[in-house]
């Protein structure tokens, strides 16, 4: 085991020495990075963050393992929808999940995954209602931009002591946007994501004579201050 002085020396090198930077066209996994002063950079990625709303009340129901059943069902739906749209799951945090979309039509695929998830959750909630359980609610935030990735924690074979850290304004914005999400306004996107998907009419359909599926508002974000965002009530039926 390393001594305190050895750890302090390592920390000092992190803070004072230059870093080696490598651009990547894939969403890296743990084994794709090494420890030390190394950073991989995705020049453009779509960041997708989803979090369950008021989950403490839902997931504290231990009667007949309902808390486990609900948690597993929710994450099963989320992972399926992201995989199905060729997204990349990278971090689970309790009832939250971080994923990335890159490549052709990345923003559109991320938004479609969000709409798929809402369709699944509505079906899950039908079952929960039949069993007199609280419905699931959630928020999704989607943003895009540059993301830097580094490997952090403790080196060695024990991967429970290490993970990748994902750093960039798009990550912070996606997480903050997810906090606004609740039924029926579950899906929130940044203005640049809205601009990107606006090139595809399929994601900008008019469901009555005058109204787009996207509604605009300004929110104050900790990361950027006043910020123009969009939200939708839309979903795909499952």
C-alpha positions as a printed NumPy array, in Angstrom:
array([[  0.   ,   0.   ,   0.   ],
       [  1.293,   3.446,  -0.935],
       [  2.328,   5.812,   1.829],
       [  0.756,   9.219,   2.427],
       [  3.823,  10.946,   1.018],
       [  3.689,   8.856,  -2.162],
       [  0.029,   9.724,  -2.658],
       [  0.761,  13.425,  -2.079],
       [  3.518,  13.262,  -4.703],
       [  1.075,  11.731,  -7.182],
       [ -1.528,  14.394,  -6.421],
       [  1.087,  17.117,  -6.887],
       [  1.957,  15.694, -10.306],
       [ -1.736,  15.751, -11.269],
       [ -1.972,  19.411, -10.3  ],
       [  1.311,  20.791, -11.595],
       [  2.508,  18.694, -14.537],
       [  1.28 ,  18.863, -18.119],
       [ -1.108,  16.266, -19.489],
       [ -0.91 ,  14.107, -22.569],
       [ -4.029,  14.672, -24.682],
       [ -5.386,  12.249, -27.27 ],
       [ -8.513,  12.773, -29.307],
       [-10.857,   9.804, -29.628],
       [-13.68 ,   8.998, -32.014],
       [-15.136,   6.333, -29.712],
       [-16.689,   6.475, -26.256],
       [-13.88 ,   4.963, -24.157],
       [-14.155,   2.24 , -21.541],
       [-12.007,   1.833, -18.415],
       [ -9.382,  -0.281, -20.148],
       [ -8.974,   2.299, -22.907],
       [ -7.29 ,   4.742, -20.51 ],
       [ -4.291,   4.542, -18.224],
       [ -3.601,   6.224, -14.914],
       [ -1.411,   9.263, -14.725],
       [ -1.497,  12.524, -16.621],
       [ -3.464,  11.279, -19.61 ],
       [ -6.72 ,  12.645, -21.01 ],
       [ -8.838,  11.485, -23.908],
       [-11.028,  14.062, -25.625],
       [-14.232,  13.534, -27.557],
       [-14.421,  16.725, -29.644],
       [-18.151,  16.36 , -30.055],
       [-20.481,  14.1  , -28.106],
       [-24.138,  14.133, -27.142],
       [-24.486,  13.693, -23.388],
       [-27.578,  11.917, -22.062],
       [-28.433,  11.9  , -18.358],
       [-31.547,  10.394, -16.787],
       [-32.574,  10.425, -13.141],
       [-35.638,   9.088, -11.346],
       [-37.744,  11.712,  -9.549],
       [-38.65 ,  11.308,  -5.873],
       [-37.132,   7.866,  -5.942],
       [-36.659,   7.591,  -2.181],
       [-40.375,   7.07 ,  -1.644],
       [-40.655,   4.573,  -4.498],
       [-37.496,   2.622,  -3.799],
       [-38.005,   2.339,  -0.036],
       [-40.935,  -0.068,  -0.494],
       [-39.465,  -3.34 ,   0.774],
       [-42.795,  -5.175,   0.783],
       [-42.415,  -8.198,  -1.509],
       [-39.218,  -6.638,  -2.903],
       [-41.136,  -3.933,  -4.757],
       [-38.266,  -1.469,  -4.457],
       [-35.986,  -3.955,  -6.212],
       [-38.592,  -4.805,  -8.833],
       [-39.202,  -1.156,  -9.718],
       [-35.512,  -0.253,  -9.817],
       [-34.632,  -3.217, -12.053],
       [-37.584,  -2.561, -14.37 ],
       [-36.728,   1.12 , -14.773],
       [-33.045,   0.527, -15.514],
       [-33.87 ,  -2.374, -17.852],
       [-36.075,  -0.088, -19.929],
       [-33.496,   2.719, -19.916],
       [-30.554,   0.53 , -20.924],
       [-32.571,  -1.165, -23.664],
       [-33.686,   2.127, -25.195],
       [-30.19 ,   3.605, -25.167],
       [-28.643,   0.443, -26.622],
       [-31.367,   0.256, -29.242],
       [-30.453,   3.749, -30.477],
       [-26.722,   2.918, -30.494],
       [-25.902,   4.932, -27.407],
       [-23.087,   4.096, -25.005],
       [-23.862,   3.516, -21.324],
       [-21.001,   4.531, -19.111],
       [-22.007,   5.357, -15.543],
       [-24.705,   4.191, -13.129],
       [-25.365,   6.314, -10.072],
       [-28.126,   4.786,  -7.987],
       [-31.271,   5.501, -10.003],
       [-29.413,   7.771, -12.435],
       [-27.513,   6.901, -15.588],
       [-25.017,   8.681, -17.846],
       [-24.71 ,   7.782, -21.523],
       [-23.153,   9.207, -24.671],
       [-24.12 ,   9.296, -28.334],
       [-21.557,   9.984, -31.044],
       [-21.418,   9.78 , -34.799],
       [-24.112,  10.261, -37.414],
       [-27.433,  11.652, -36.146],
       [-26.198,  11.382, -32.547],
       [-28.501,  14.089, -31.211],
       [-31.544,  12.661, -32.976],
       [-30.788,   9.155, -31.705],
       [-30.428,  10.458, -28.142],
       [-33.777,  12.252, -28.333],
       [-35.457,   9.18 , -29.809],
       [-34.055,   7.08 , -26.96 ],
       [-35.561,   9.544, -24.484],
       [-38.954,   9.304, -26.185],
       [-38.71 ,   5.5  , -26.192],
       [-37.957,   5.514, -22.455],
       [-41.033,   7.573, -21.692],
       [-43.143,   5.074, -23.62 ],
       [-41.735,   2.21 , -21.554],
       [-42.219,   4.064, -18.271],
       [-45.874,   4.7  , -19.078],
       [-46.315,   0.94 , -19.547],
       [-44.468,   0.2  , -16.295],
       [-46.688,   2.692, -14.482],
       [-49.782,   0.868, -15.699],
       [-48.526,  -2.258, -13.912],
       [-47.619,  -0.282, -10.8  ],
       [-51.085,   1.265, -10.691],
       [-52.66 ,  -2.193, -10.87 ],
       [-50.63 ,  -3.112,  -7.781],
       [-51.403,   0.119,  -5.879],
       [-47.814,   1.356,  -6.162],
       [-46.502,   4.862,  -6.786],
       [-45.806,   5.712, -10.402],
       [-42.271,   6.275, -11.673],
       [-41.368,   9.814, -12.672],
       [-38.072,  10.881, -14.222],
       [-36.112,  13.656, -15.88 ],
       [-33.849,  13.442, -18.925],
       [-31.275,  16.072, -19.895],
       [-29.523,  16.072, -23.267],
       [-26.693,  18.419, -24.264],
       [-23.748,  18.313, -26.655],
       [-20.174,  19.48 , -26.856],
       [-16.593,  18.536, -25.994],
       [-16.031,  15.932, -23.271],
       [-12.713,  15.119, -21.579],
       [-12.172,  11.704, -20.009],
       [ -9.572,  10.593, -17.474],
       [ -9.052,   7.517, -15.33 ],
       [ -9.277,   8.139, -11.607],
       [ -8.999,   6.139,  -8.405],
       [ -6.506,   3.422,  -7.572],
       [ -4.436,   1.509, -10.094],
       [ -4.419,  -2.264, -10.087],
       [ -6.714,  -5.154, -10.882],
       [ -9.487,  -4.148,  -8.471],
       [-11.762,  -2.143, -10.744],
       [-14.111,  -1.345,  -7.867],
       [-11.528,   1.271,  -6.82 ],
       [-11.287,   3.026, -10.163],
       [-13.535,   4.688, -12.693],
       [-13.577,   7.14 , -15.559],
       [-14.413,  10.784, -14.944],
       [-16.306,  12.691, -17.623],
       [-15.624,  16.426, -17.641],
       [-17.091,  19.124, -19.826],
       [-19.759,  21.806, -19.937],
       [-22.105,  19.516, -21.866],
       [-22.005,  16.981, -19.019],
       [-22.907,  19.583, -16.418],
       [-25.703,  21.018, -18.575],
       [-27.231,  17.583, -19.241],
       [-27.283,  16.772, -15.524],
       [-28.824,  20.137, -14.658],
       [-31.463,  19.831, -17.374],
       [-32.497,  16.427, -16.066],
       [-33.384,  18.075, -12.749],
       [-36.173,  20.053, -14.454],
       [-37.776,  16.926, -15.834],
       [-40.997,  15.643, -14.341],
       [-44.257,  14.376, -15.803],
       [-45.417,  15.339, -18.321],
       [-42.367,  17.503, -19.172],
       [-39.822,  14.719, -18.842],
       [-37.387,  15.461, -21.668],
       [-35.201,  18.596, -21.701],
       [-32.599,  19.508, -24.308],
       [-30.079,  22.296, -24.784],
       [-30.633,  24.91 , -27.488],
       [-27.808,  23.512, -29.637],
       [-29.316,  20.005, -29.503],
       [-32.629,  21.534, -30.582],
       [-30.885,  23.258, -33.477],
       [-29.25 ,  20.   , -34.532],
       [-32.389,  17.859, -34.502],
       [-34.339,  20.65 , -36.195],
       [-32.749,  19.51 , -39.446],
       [-34.887,  16.361, -39.235],
       [-38.596,  17.051, -39.546],
       [-39.356,  13.729, -37.901],
       [-38.351,  15.177, -34.543],
       [-40.059,  18.516, -35.103],
       [-43.533,  17.334, -36.068],
       [-46.547,  19.547, -35.621],
       [-49.2  ,  17.728, -33.639],
       [-51.81 ,  20.433, -34.125],
       [-52.078,  23.374, -36.494],
       [-49.74 ,  25.722, -34.636],
       [-47.71 ,  23.914, -31.989],
       [-44.342,  22.177, -32.232],
       [-43.562,  19.305, -29.907],
       [-40.805,  21.502, -28.424],
       [-41.516,  24.332, -26.018],
       [-38.918,  26.986, -25.237],
       [-38.077,  28.61 , -21.933],
       [-35.117,  30.159, -20.125],
       [-33.67 ,  28.487, -17.061],
       [-30.912,  29.612, -14.733],
       [-28.23 ,  26.928, -14.688],
       [-25.422,  26.816, -12.164],
       [-22.952,  26.059, -14.94 ],
       [-23.834,  28.857, -17.395],
       [-26.428,  31.194, -15.857],
       [-29.535,  32.108, -17.892],
       [-29.847,  29.529, -20.643],
       [-32.349,  28.898, -23.424],
       [-33.652,  25.335, -23.297],
       [-36.427,  23.221, -24.795],
       [-38.691,  20.579, -23.305],
       [-41.334,  18.233, -24.652],
       [-44.213,  16.081, -23.456],
       [-43.797,  13.847, -26.49 ],
       [-43.103,  10.123, -26.383],
       [-43.168,   7.057, -28.609],
       [-45.774,   4.395, -27.882],
       [-44.381,   0.975, -27.003]])
